[in-house]
């Protein structure tokens, strides 16, 4: 099956498989029980500086993608852990809190995973 993504605010489902929060900050208004996480892998999220800069200028998405991919490429501990989860579980759902399902860091992670041999569903 592979990797997919879902807002952490959406209702958890058995079909989610292994649920991993990939935001650096805990989502507002979501309890740990409600999140139903298997793991919080905040190390794979954008750096604090990149996240702050991008939230201030969402119209610079292409620049964000390039810089974030460079961070992912340089962060082998976190990305190796993520790729390993894909080998260990039939389905891994990457959870995020962003409102936009297409212009967010998880969409970039899925593209990165696909380029590195992982099965990805959008």
Buried (B, 14 or more C-beta within 10 A) or exposed (E): EBBBBBBBBEEBEEEBBBBBBBBBEBBEEBEEEEBBBBBBBEEBBBEEEBBEBBEEEEEEBEEBBEBBBEBBEEBEEBBEBBBEBBEEBEBBBBBBBBEEEEBBBBBBBBBBBBEBEBBBEE
